[in-house]
Amino acid sequence: PEVPSETTNKYQNWEVVDPEKWVPDDYVCVRVDSRGAGRSPGVIDIWSGREAQDLAICVDWAGVQSWSNGKVGLNGISYYAENQWQCAALQPKHLTAICPWEGAADYYRDMAHHGGIFCNGFTKVWSEAQVYSVQHGRGTNGFRSSMNGDWVSGPITLTEEELGANRKNFYEDCLANKLDTDQFWTSRMPDWSKVKVPMLSSANWGGQGLHPRGNFEGFVRSVSKDKWLEVHGIEHWTHFYTNYGMDLQKRFFAYFLKGEKNGWNKQPKVQLQVRHPGEKFVERHEKEWPLKRTKWTKFFLNPEDLSLSTKTQNKMSKVTYGGFSDGVTFMTPPLKKEIEITGPIASKLFVSSSTSDADLFVILRAFSPDMKEVTFQGALDPKTPLAQGWLRVSHRKLDKNLSLPYRPYHTHDEEQPLARGKVYEVDVEVWPTCIVIPKGYRLAFSIRGKDYVYPGDSKVDLGKFSGWTGVGPFQHNDTRDRPPEIFGGDVTLRAGPKEQAYVLLPVIP
């Protein structure tokens, strides 16, 4: 209820700031129709290097206007957070501070190819519903402005064929460019060594499949001397507009853009909304990410009885599941005491396949004492698990310079097909999470051949992104990327004295 307060919502646009809440504080809000969208002619090329250059030019234009003090900030959620990373790396002269609120940074790893597996659900739904629907040239087939009655997508009405010629097919481009070294991806990747501007990076624990990885990576890998990380929960858009989020944004920008001595320089570098079952969050301040006091704890997988424990395996065992099946779930006994897990996660597995490849979908889960799964409101799905990770086994090659014990980093620069039946050691990146699990609950770690599915009712309406079953729109089921003859074989997991399979959890004492 606080979001629409003190505003008529008259000037509000999708995923950007509400001018009625910022202009009274002496800010000028500039929203630009990107090339090929709205009333800007040209060809739409989503997140391209050219689009980033356009944004940088707009920043420096704003910095020299008569109404400007020369200090320009970037603020926005989702798309308008993602392109901030790219723009910051270009270092426009007047860019003074950025606030990427729930914004992916690595379009290959964060969005389109999770662990090398093509994520088809989101790219198709989003590009058609939110980009092509406002393409320049829709004219009278588009929307009218509620402010002045003009056609939002320009006065000219083009045919569908003409519109198609004026846009890149983002979905097909994502599918076609299977390696991170393809120019399509390298041209969209920010150079972290050049991201030096002050930043407030805001992530969502429940954003599995898109944004939070970018917020964490951007915070850790950028070279800015003045950077802060904030992490919250619930829906994708909510806290960007709540009093909680607005207070953070306004104090941050007032300090860097207006020069106000408001104490922001004493703001803790990391502000976490620590998550508990039942959508309960408790605010806590930290000095770094990941947390230095983390007790990195290995929970070992036992294929013989599907148990999950801190005890190593003293004999070899294995379990086999279908490559497109629900896979297997390893579970702890009831926890003897409360445990907090906050931070990035990694898993080491030993796998073989009856075919030349296999896709691994790994999920960290929690179960209450009555064995009911405990889920959480995600950014775009009302029933999400604790954490998820993915890996196409042919993409198992690690970047030795960037990999960390708790965050493996895959090169995705070549495919290494599997020899049938041969065992391979693989490391799986699992996106960061936060949860305080009560005594008596159980932890579970699932390894599947397809997307996680919540076996319950998920009918909560989130607009265009609705009707999901645990992973939101971040599904991986395009048969062109996952042909059954390659990915539908049998997958075998092994563990033993010389092949200790585990999930590494960030336990906070």
DOTI-551054 format. One record per residue (C-alpha): residue number from 0; x, y, z. Coordinates in nm, 4 decimals. Layout:
# DOTI-551054
NODE resi        X        Y        Z
NODE  NUM        X        Y        Z
...
END
This chain:
# DOTI-551054
NODE resi        X        Y        Z
NODE    0   0.0000   0.0000   0.0000
NODE    1   0.2919   0.2405   0.0491
NODE    2   0.4040   0.2163  -0.3152
NODE    3   0.1207   0.4283  -0.4663
NODE    4   0.1188   0.6756  -0.1772
NODE    5   0.2187   1.0366  -0.2483
NODE    6   0.1921   0.9830  -0.6237
NODE    7  -0.0764   0.9814  -0.8901
NODE    8   0.1277   0.7243  -1.0843
NODE    9   0.0659   0.9555  -1.3790
NODE   10   0.4259   0.9684  -1.4966
NODE   11   0.5324   0.6197  -1.3924
NODE   12   0.6986   0.3952  -1.6498
NODE   13   0.7823   0.0269  -1.6314
NODE   14   1.0799  -0.0566  -1.4065
NODE   15   1.2142   0.2987  -1.3733
NODE   16   1.1782   0.5607  -1.1009
NODE   17   0.8532   0.7464  -1.0349
NODE   18   0.9221   1.1164  -1.1145
NODE   19   0.6613   1.2299  -0.8622
NODE   20   0.8751   1.0781  -0.5868
NODE   21   1.2087   1.2112  -0.7141
NODE   22   1.1531   1.5515  -0.8741
NODE   23   1.0405   1.7116  -0.5435
NODE   24   1.3869   1.6221  -0.4107
NODE   25   1.5501   1.8274  -0.6891
NODE   26   1.6282   1.5400  -0.9256
NODE   27   1.5685   1.5514  -1.3000
NODE   28   1.4417   1.2138  -1.4248
NODE   29   1.5344   1.1299  -1.7833
NODE   30   1.3895   0.8224  -1.9528
NODE   31   1.5151   0.7464  -2.3031
NODE   32   1.3467   0.5298  -2.5663
NODE   33   1.6306   0.3027  -2.6786
NODE   34   1.7122   0.2701  -3.0452
NODE   35   1.4306   0.0949  -3.2306
NODE   36   1.1822   0.1206  -2.9412
NODE   37   0.9115   0.3714  -2.8540
NODE   38   0.9575   0.6887  -3.0555
NODE   39   1.3249   0.6231  -3.1393
NODE   40   1.3702   0.4842  -3.4918
NODE   41   1.6290   0.2219  -3.5771
NODE   42   1.6926  -0.1484  -3.5314
NODE   43   1.6336  -0.3127  -3.1937
NODE   44   1.9410  -0.5053  -3.0812
NODE   45   1.8853  -0.5921  -2.7160
NODE   46   2.1786  -0.5222  -2.4810
NODE   47   2.4137  -0.4779  -2.7735
NODE   48   2.7385  -0.2868  -2.7510
NODE   49   2.5792  -0.0203  -2.9676
NODE   50   2.2890   0.0181  -2.7263
NODE   51   2.5345   0.0581  -2.4371
NODE   52   2.7176   0.3268  -2.6334
NODE   53   2.3850   0.5025  -2.6916
NODE   54   2.3219   0.5063  -2.3168
NODE   55   2.6678   0.6450  -2.2455
NODE   56   2.6072   0.9247  -2.4973
NODE   57   2.2761   1.0079  -2.3272
NODE   58   2.4500   1.0220  -1.9884
NODE   59   2.7019   1.2753  -2.1125
NODE   60   2.4269   1.4733  -2.2879
NODE   61   2.2382   1.5004  -1.9586
NODE   62   2.5531   1.6077  -1.7801
NODE   63   2.5917   1.9282  -1.9831
NODE   64   2.2322   2.0512  -1.9828
NODE   65   2.1489   2.3836  -1.8179
NODE   66   1.9405   2.2091  -1.5519
NODE   67   2.2207   1.9667  -1.4600
NODE   68   2.4994   1.9980  -1.2029
NODE   69   2.7087   1.7676  -1.4198
NODE   70   2.6525   1.4628  -1.2004
NODE   71   2.4414   1.1877  -1.3546
NODE   72   2.3203   0.8702  -1.1881
NODE   73   2.1627   0.5571  -1.3337
NODE   74   1.8780   0.3895  -1.1483
NODE   75   1.6334   0.1191  -1.2469
NODE   76   1.5289  -0.2391  -1.2068
NODE   77   1.5805  -0.5376  -1.4358
NODE   78   1.6654  -0.4201  -1.7908
NODE   79   1.7411  -0.0740  -1.6573
NODE   80   1.9783  -0.2282  -1.4041
NODE   81   2.1488  -0.4688  -1.6430
NODE   82   2.2607  -0.2051  -1.8904
NODE   83   2.4101  -0.0002  -1.6070
NODE   84   2.6984  -0.2482  -1.5826
NODE   85   2.7733  -0.2054  -1.9523
NODE   86   2.7465   0.1718  -1.9399
NODE   87   2.9660   0.1982  -1.6302
NODE   88   3.2396  -0.0005  -1.8052
NODE   89   3.2375   0.2607  -2.0847
NODE   90   3.3088   0.5302  -1.8241
NODE   91   3.1090   0.8256  -1.9616
NODE   92   3.2483   1.1481  -1.8193
NODE   93   2.9385   1.2552  -1.6280
NODE   94   2.8376   0.9168  -1.4835
NODE   95   2.8752   0.9654  -1.1081
NODE   96   2.6879   0.6763  -0.9430
NODE   97   2.4811   0.3707  -1.0376
NODE   98   2.2134   0.1656  -0.8640
NODE   99   2.1552  -0.1626  -1.0515
NODE  100   1.8511  -0.2967  -0.8643
NODE  101   1.8116  -0.6662  -0.9454
NODE  102   2.0228  -0.6608  -1.2598
NODE  103   2.2015  -0.9468  -1.4350
NODE  104   2.5458  -0.8664  -1.5718
NODE  105   2.6623  -1.1706  -1.7686
NODE  106   2.3922  -1.2420  -2.0239
NODE  107   2.5359  -1.5835  -2.1080
NODE  108   2.5710  -1.7220  -1.7533
NODE  109   2.3021  -1.5201  -1.5773
NODE  110   2.0221  -1.5521  -1.8301
NODE  111   2.0554  -1.7373  -2.1594
NODE  112   2.2772  -2.0418  -2.0981
NODE  113   2.2686  -2.1516  -1.7349
NODE  114   2.5710  -2.3726  -1.6947
NODE  115   2.5729  -2.4030  -2.0734
NODE  116   2.2038  -2.5075  -2.0934
NODE  117   1.9832  -2.2826  -2.3063
NODE  118   1.7156  -2.1068  -2.0989
NODE  119   1.4365  -2.0647  -2.3505
NODE  120   1.1387  -1.9766  -2.1324
NODE  121   1.2308  -1.6246  -2.0297
NODE  122   1.3993  -1.4935  -2.3438
NODE  123   1.0980  -1.5734  -2.5590
NODE  124   0.8221  -1.4559  -2.3239
NODE  125   1.0017  -1.1381  -2.2212
NODE  126   1.1222  -1.0197  -2.5623
NODE  127   0.7816  -1.0677  -2.7227
NODE  128   0.5766  -0.9216  -2.4361
NODE  129   0.7932  -0.6315  -2.3275
NODE  130   1.0180  -0.5346  -2.6169
NODE  131   0.8519  -0.6120  -2.9476
NODE  132   0.5177  -0.4834  -2.8172
NODE  133   0.6608  -0.1288  -2.7998
NODE  134   0.8832  -0.1445  -3.1076
NODE  135   0.9094   0.1780  -3.3045
NODE  136   0.6740   0.1604  -3.6011
NODE  137   0.3796  -0.0086  -3.4306
NODE  138   0.2023   0.3246  -3.4624
NODE  139  -0.1749   0.2860  -3.4518
NODE  140  -0.1348  -0.0843  -3.3686
NODE  141   0.0433   0.0078  -3.0477
NODE  142  -0.0438   0.1989  -2.7327
NODE  143  -0.1466   0.5609  -2.6812
NODE  144   0.0209   0.7790  -2.4215
NODE  145  -0.2116   0.8564  -2.1318
NODE  146  -0.0324   1.1906  -2.1011
NODE  147  -0.0605   1.3475  -2.4463
NODE  148  -0.2500   1.0964  -2.6587
NODE  149   0.0460   1.0352  -2.8918
NODE  150   0.1203   0.6879  -3.0195
NODE  151   0.3836   0.5425  -2.7857
NODE  152   0.5671   0.3634  -3.0662
NODE  153   0.5707   0.6559  -3.3063
NODE  154   0.3255   0.7950  -3.5626
NODE  155   0.4301   0.5564  -3.8423
NODE  156   0.2584   0.2184  -3.8720
NODE  157   0.4774  -0.0494  -4.0295
NODE  158   0.3792  -0.3960  -4.1469
NODE  159   0.4814  -0.7011  -3.9462
NODE  160   0.7395  -0.7783  -4.2146
NODE  161   0.8871  -0.4296  -4.1845
NODE  162   0.8909  -0.4532  -3.8076
NODE  163   1.0647  -0.7892  -3.8263
NODE  164   1.3350  -0.6405  -4.0470
NODE  165   1.3967  -0.3708  -3.7848
NODE  166   1.4825  -0.5996  -3.4966
NODE  167   1.7273  -0.8729  -3.4127
NODE  168   1.5672  -1.2004  -3.3086
NODE  169   1.7005  -1.2176  -2.9551
NODE  170   1.5627  -1.5648  -2.8847
NODE  171   1.7155  -1.7264  -3.1917
NODE  172   2.0419  -1.5361  -3.1448
NODE  173   2.0681  -1.6691  -2.7899
NODE  174   2.0072  -2.0233  -2.9097
NODE  175   2.2528  -1.9986  -3.1991
NODE  176   2.5403  -1.8595  -2.9927
NODE  177   2.6163  -2.1591  -2.7733
NODE  178   2.9577  -2.0561  -2.6405
NODE  179   3.0462  -1.7614  -2.4207
NODE  180   3.3353  -1.6757  -2.6517
NODE  181   3.0972  -1.5993  -2.9390
NODE  182   3.1114  -1.2323  -3.0359
NODE  183   2.7407  -1.2016  -2.9607
NODE  184   2.8210  -1.2486  -2.5905
NODE  185   3.1652  -1.0892  -2.5612
NODE  186   3.0282  -0.7655  -2.7072
NODE  187   2.7689  -0.7564  -2.4282
NODE  188   2.9977  -0.8371  -2.1353
NODE  189   3.1142  -0.5491  -1.9117
NODE  190   3.4856  -0.5194  -1.8426
NODE  191   3.4887  -0.5336  -1.4632
NODE  192   3.8308  -0.3673  -1.4467
NODE  193   3.6686  -0.0542  -1.5872
NODE  194   3.3659  -0.0425  -1.3579
NODE  195   3.4937   0.2172  -1.1115
NODE  196   3.1901   0.4329  -1.0410
NODE  197   3.0267   0.4298  -0.6935
NODE  198   2.7487   0.1707  -0.6820
NODE  199   2.4626   0.0336  -0.4790
NODE  200   2.4028  -0.3204  -0.6052
NODE  201   2.0719  -0.4688  -0.4922
NODE  202   1.9926  -0.8401  -0.5285
NODE  203   1.6924  -1.0631  -0.4607
NODE  204   1.7389  -1.3993  -0.2873
NODE  205   1.4477  -1.5352  -0.4899
NODE  206   1.5694  -1.4248  -0.8324
NODE  207   1.7001  -1.7668  -0.9330
NODE  208   1.7456  -1.7853  -1.3076
NODE  209   1.8202  -1.4227  -1.3897
NODE  210   1.9346  -1.1288  -1.1805
NODE  211   2.1049  -1.1974  -0.8449
NODE  212   2.4174  -1.3601  -0.9833
NODE  213   2.4904  -1.0358  -1.1676
NODE  214   2.4438  -0.8258  -0.8555
NODE  215   2.6806  -1.0432  -0.6526
NODE  216   2.9402  -1.0745  -0.9297
NODE  217   2.9217  -0.7025  -1.0040
NODE  218   2.9733  -0.6142  -0.6401
NODE  219   3.2675  -0.8520  -0.5970
NODE  220   3.4445  -0.8116  -0.9317
NODE  221   3.4059  -0.4402  -1.0022
NODE  222   3.6997  -0.2226  -0.8977
NODE  223   3.4927   0.0594  -0.7514
NODE  224   3.6264   0.1850  -0.4193
NODE  225   3.2798   0.2960  -0.3129
NODE  226   3.0393   0.0047  -0.3439
NODE  227   2.7561  -0.1356  -0.1386
NODE  228   2.5506  -0.4543  -0.1584
NODE  229   2.1904  -0.4913  -0.0442
NODE  230   1.9954  -0.8190  -0.0626
NODE  231   1.6225  -0.8663  -0.0015
NODE  232   1.3413  -1.1078  -0.0805
NODE  233   0.9843  -1.1254  -0.2206
NODE  234   0.8723  -1.0163  -0.5694
NODE  235   1.0985  -0.8716  -0.8377
NODE  236   0.9579  -0.5189  -0.8427
NODE  237   0.8372  -0.4638  -0.4871
NODE  238   1.1261  -0.3184  -0.2893
NODE  239   1.2443  -0.0924  -0.5685
NODE  240   0.9321   0.1129  -0.4946
NODE  241   0.8746   0.0543  -0.1209
NODE  242   0.9845   0.3025   0.1431
NODE  243   1.2623   0.0595   0.2362
NODE  244   1.4106   0.0610  -0.1127
NODE  245   1.3453   0.4275  -0.1805
NODE  246   1.5247   0.5291   0.1382
NODE  247   1.8380   0.3402   0.0349
NODE  248   1.8335   0.4778  -0.3179
NODE  249   1.7736   0.8376  -0.2118
NODE  250   2.0417   0.8424   0.0554
NODE  251   2.2910   0.6880  -0.1870
NODE  252   2.2216   0.9313  -0.4708
NODE  253   2.1919   1.2338  -0.2417
NODE  254   2.5410   1.1627  -0.1144
NODE  255   2.7062   1.1166  -0.4542
NODE  256   2.4973   1.3358  -0.6863
NODE  257   2.3999   1.6214  -0.4566
NODE  258   2.6911   1.6164  -0.2152
NODE  259   2.4705   1.5909   0.0916
NODE  260   2.6501   1.4932   0.4107
NODE  261   2.3866   1.2413   0.5116
NODE  262   2.6093   0.9737   0.6604
NODE  263   2.5920   0.7388   0.3625
NODE  264   2.9699   0.6978   0.3826
NODE  265   2.9082   0.5198   0.7145
NODE  266   2.6461   0.2869   0.5648
NODE  267   2.7546  -0.0777   0.6167
NODE  268   2.9000  -0.2190   0.2965
NODE  269   2.6593  -0.5131   0.3018
NODE  270   2.2965  -0.5033   0.4158
NODE  271   2.1165  -0.8371   0.4212
NODE  272   1.7537  -0.9217   0.4808
NODE  273   1.8205  -1.2610   0.6365
NODE  274   1.5491  -1.5038   0.5298
NODE  275   1.3505  -1.7370   0.7545
NODE  276   1.0636  -1.9745   0.6702
NODE  277   0.7292  -1.7997   0.6372
NODE  278   0.8661  -1.5009   0.4436
NODE  279   1.0198  -1.3557   0.7588
NODE  280   1.3232  -1.1306   0.7071
NODE  281   1.5597  -0.9908   0.9693
NODE  282   1.7940  -0.7085   0.8698
NODE  283   2.1632  -0.7569   0.9397
NODE  284   2.4695  -0.5554   0.8460
NODE  285   2.7975  -0.7077   0.7319
NODE  286   3.1360  -0.5800   0.6163
NODE  287   3.1984  -0.7982   0.3104
NODE  288   3.0651  -1.0618   0.0703
NODE  289   3.1002  -1.3551   0.1044
NODE  290   3.1069  -1.3276   0.4821
NODE  291   3.4555  -1.3808   0.6279
NODE  292   3.3267  -1.5841   0.9210
NODE  293   3.1631  -1.8390   0.6896
NODE  294   3.2249  -2.1987   0.7917
NODE  295   3.2401  -2.3684   0.4535
NODE  296   3.0855  -2.7083   0.5191
NODE  297   3.0755  -3.0102   0.2885
NODE  298   2.7600  -3.2187   0.2961
NODE  299   2.8454  -3.5494   0.1304
NODE  300   2.6128  -3.7450  -0.0989
NODE  301   2.5569  -4.1156  -0.0377
NODE  302   2.4045  -4.2820  -0.3475
NODE  303   2.3431  -4.6046  -0.1558
NODE  304   2.0796  -4.4678   0.0809
NODE  305   2.0353  -4.1169  -0.0672
NODE  306   2.1484  -3.9574   0.2568
NODE  307   2.3161  -3.6191   0.2929
NODE  308   2.5562  -3.5683   0.5821
NODE  309   2.8900  -3.4215   0.6877
NODE  310   3.0413  -3.7717   0.6954
NODE  311   3.2645  -3.8791   0.4067
NODE  312   3.1796  -4.1959   0.2151
NODE  313   3.3975  -4.4966   0.2994
NODE  314   3.2734  -4.7231   0.0216
NODE  315   3.1827  -4.6716  -0.3410
NODE  316   2.8168  -4.6624  -0.4435
NODE  317   2.6192  -4.5273  -0.7356
NODE  318   2.2691  -4.4396  -0.8479
NODE  319   2.1281  -4.4022  -1.1992
NODE  320   1.8399  -4.1884  -1.3243
NODE  321   1.6910  -4.0925  -1.6596
NODE  322   1.8341  -3.7860  -1.8321
NODE  323   1.4910  -3.6202  -1.8554
NODE  324   1.3607  -3.7477  -1.5208
NODE  325   1.3042  -3.6074  -1.1719
NODE  326   1.6411  -3.7542  -1.0800
NODE  327   1.7363  -3.8267  -0.7207
NODE  328   1.7175  -3.6384  -0.3915
NODE  329   1.9650  -3.6662  -0.1047
NODE  330   1.8363  -3.5656   0.2376
NODE  331   1.9694  -3.5008   0.5872
NODE  332   1.8083  -3.6390   0.9009
NODE  333   1.6200  -3.3790   1.1073
NODE  334   1.8594  -3.1008   1.2046
NODE  335   1.9650  -3.1155   1.5684
NODE  336   1.9987  -2.7388   1.5857
NODE  337   1.9155  -2.4275   1.3867
NODE  338   2.1479  -2.3577   1.0951
NODE  339   2.2023  -2.0471   0.8821
NODE  340   2.3176  -2.0798   0.5220
NODE  341   2.4151  -1.7493   0.3609
NODE  342   2.6391  -1.7171   0.0580
NODE  343   2.7424  -1.8865  -0.2669
NODE  344   2.7241  -2.2649  -0.3016
NODE  345   2.9167  -2.5236  -0.5028
NODE  346   2.8784  -2.8936  -0.5700
NODE  347   3.1324  -3.1542  -0.6769
NODE  348   2.9898  -3.4569  -0.8556
NODE  349   3.1206  -3.7673  -1.0300
NODE  350   2.8972  -3.8528  -1.3243
NODE  351   2.8775  -4.0726  -1.6300
NODE  352   2.6245  -4.0903  -1.9110
NODE  353   2.5016  -4.3533  -2.1543
NODE  354   2.5178  -4.0829  -2.4235
NODE  355   2.7667  -3.8136  -2.5252
NODE  356   2.6307  -3.5487  -2.2872
NODE  357   2.4093  -3.4801  -1.9861
NODE  358   2.2434  -3.1791  -1.8267
NODE  359   2.2518  -3.1452  -1.4488
NODE  360   1.9861  -2.9445  -1.2644
NODE  361   2.0775  -2.9189  -0.8955
NODE  362   1.8429  -2.7805  -0.6311
NODE  363   1.8931  -2.7063  -0.2619
NODE  364   1.5678  -2.7606  -0.0736
NODE  365   1.4232  -2.7526   0.2784
NODE  366   1.1563  -2.9704   0.4380
NODE  367   0.9568  -2.9085   0.7550
NODE  368   0.9309  -3.1747   1.0291
NODE  369   0.6143  -3.3123   0.8654
NODE  370   0.8131  -3.3620   0.5407
NODE  371   0.6418  -3.0836   0.3487
NODE  372   0.8719  -2.8827   0.1262
NODE  373   0.9305  -2.5255   0.2412
NODE  374   0.9278  -2.2848  -0.0527
NODE  375   0.9625  -1.9097  -0.0803
NODE  376   0.8206  -1.6199  -0.2762
NODE  377   1.0608  -1.5773  -0.5635
NODE  378   1.1142  -1.2794  -0.7876
NODE  379   0.8812  -1.4229  -1.0527
NODE  380   0.7460  -1.7434  -0.8992
NODE  381   0.5532  -1.7775  -0.5719
NODE  382   0.6995  -2.1210  -0.4910
NODE  383   1.0780  -2.1338  -0.5289
NODE  384   1.3324  -2.3639  -0.3602
NODE  385   1.6330  -2.2418  -0.1616
NODE  386   1.8815  -2.2337  -0.4488
NODE  387   1.9462  -2.3719  -0.7953
NODE  388   2.2420  -2.4491  -1.0179
NODE  389   2.2936  -2.5967  -1.3620
NODE  390   2.5662  -2.7601  -1.5700
NODE  391   2.5900  -2.9188  -1.9107
NODE  392   2.8597  -3.1775  -1.8507
NODE  393   3.0275  -3.1107  -2.1858
NODE  394   3.0798  -2.7550  -2.0509
NODE  395   3.2604  -2.8761  -1.7370
NODE  396   3.5910  -2.7002  -1.8209
NODE  397   3.6867  -2.4540  -1.5474
NODE  398   3.8526  -2.1152  -1.5689
NODE  399   4.1439  -2.1676  -1.3297
NODE  400   4.1959  -1.7951  -1.2777
NODE  401   3.8370  -1.7106  -1.1872
NODE  402   3.7204  -2.0286  -1.0128
NODE  403   3.6940  -2.0309  -0.6347
NODE  404   3.6214  -2.3282  -0.4070
NODE  405   3.2749  -2.1884  -0.3377
NODE  406   3.2106  -2.0469  -0.6870
NODE  407   3.3350  -2.2540  -0.9811
NODE  408   3.3620  -2.0485  -1.2994
NODE  409   3.3253  -2.2356  -1.6277
NODE  410   3.4880  -2.1105  -1.9468
NODE  411   3.2044  -2.2160  -2.1795
NODE  412   3.4536  -2.1797  -2.4637
NODE  413   3.4287  -2.5338  -2.6020
NODE  414   3.2189  -2.8472  -2.5874
NODE  415   3.3907  -3.1589  -2.4523
NODE  416   3.1689  -3.4574  -2.5427
NODE  417   3.1521  -3.7486  -2.3006
NODE  418   3.2768  -4.0983  -2.3652
NODE  419   2.9856  -4.3270  -2.2876
NODE  420   3.0143  -4.4785  -1.9422
NODE  421   3.3283  -4.2854  -1.8469
NODE  422   3.3187  -4.1095  -1.5103
NODE  423   3.3833  -3.7344  -1.5059
NODE  424   3.4529  -3.5085  -1.2106
NODE  425   3.2459  -3.1914  -1.2412
NODE  426   3.1956  -2.8768  -1.0356
NODE  427   2.8557  -2.7090  -1.0393
NODE  428   2.7969  -2.3439  -0.9518
NODE  429   2.4875  -2.2969  -0.7352
NODE  430   2.3641  -1.9406  -0.7024
NODE  431   2.3890  -1.7651  -0.3626
NODE  432   2.1110  -1.8015  -0.1112
NODE  433   2.0170  -1.7158   0.2457
NODE  434   1.8061  -1.9133   0.4888
NODE  435   1.7853  -1.9808   0.8607
NODE  436   1.6580  -2.3369   0.8919
NODE  437   1.4973  -2.4270   1.2262
NODE  438   1.5811  -2.7283   1.4368
NODE  439   1.3920  -3.0373   1.3220
NODE  440   1.3826  -2.9347   0.9568
NODE  441   1.5722  -3.1232   0.6863
NODE  442   1.8016  -3.0111   0.4073
NODE  443   1.7786  -3.1808   0.0708
NODE  444   1.9866  -3.1693  -0.2456
NODE  445   1.8214  -3.2824  -0.5688
NODE  446   2.0008  -3.3679  -0.8921
NODE  447   1.7588  -3.3814  -1.1830
NODE  448   1.7487  -3.4155  -1.5580
NODE  449   1.5029  -3.1295  -1.6000
NODE  450   1.3772  -2.8156  -1.4311
NODE  451   1.2630  -2.8231  -1.0708
NODE  452   0.8855  -2.8486  -1.0327
NODE  453   0.7002  -2.7529  -0.7176
NODE  454   0.4348  -3.0225  -0.6675
NODE  455   0.1737  -2.7841  -0.5359
NODE  456  -0.0514  -2.4947  -0.6276
NODE  457   0.1225  -2.1947  -0.7899
NODE  458  -0.1682  -1.9843  -0.9147
NODE  459  -0.0516  -1.6493  -0.7766
NODE  460  -0.0847  -1.3820  -1.0464
NODE  461   0.2308  -1.1879  -1.1333
NODE  462   0.1040  -1.0301  -1.4537
NODE  463   0.2676  -1.1542  -1.7723
NODE  464   0.4855  -1.3873  -1.5673
NODE  465   0.2234  -1.6206  -1.4242
NODE  466   0.1283  -1.9856  -1.4053
NODE  467   0.4755  -2.1081  -1.3213
NODE  468   0.5659  -2.4189  -1.1237
NODE  469   0.8782  -2.3378  -0.9239
NODE  470   1.1296  -2.1889  -1.1679
NODE  471   0.9221  -1.9056  -1.3076
NODE  472   0.9833  -1.8462  -1.6785
NODE  473   1.3405  -1.9758  -1.6526
NODE  474   1.2764  -2.3087  -1.8199
NODE  475   1.5136  -2.5213  -2.0259
NODE  476   1.3089  -2.7346  -2.2633
NODE  477   1.3818  -2.6328  -2.6228
NODE  478   1.4444  -2.9667  -2.7939
NODE  479   1.6800  -2.8015  -3.0401
NODE  480   1.9149  -2.7459  -2.7476
NODE  481   1.8251  -3.0662  -2.5614
NODE  482   1.7641  -3.3367  -2.8256
NODE  483   1.6440  -3.6586  -2.6571
NODE  484   1.8990  -3.8769  -2.8321
NODE  485   2.1785  -3.6862  -2.6555
NODE  486   2.0270  -3.5687  -2.3279
NODE  487   1.7670  -3.8385  -2.2662
NODE  488   2.0080  -4.1177  -2.1751
NODE  489   2.0874  -4.2632  -1.8348
NODE  490   2.2977  -4.0565  -1.5942
NODE  491   2.4911  -4.2244  -1.3135
NODE  492   2.6158  -4.0510  -0.9985
NODE  493   2.9025  -4.2083  -0.8057
NODE  494   3.0542  -4.1473  -0.4643
NODE  495   3.3195  -4.3244  -0.2610
NODE  496   3.6541  -4.2944  -0.0843
NODE  497   3.8278  -4.1568  -0.3930
NODE  498   3.5214  -3.9853  -0.5394
NODE  499   3.3714  -3.7796  -0.2589
NODE  500   3.0626  -3.6091  -0.3995
NODE  501   2.9324  -3.3157  -0.1983
NODE  502   2.7537  -2.9846  -0.1847
NODE  503   2.9579  -2.7076  -0.0195
NODE  504   2.7364  -2.4890   0.1981
NODE  505   2.8164  -2.1482   0.3520
NODE  506   2.7240  -2.2088   0.7142
NODE  507   2.7231  -1.8932   0.9257
NODE  508   2.8190  -1.9557   1.2895
END
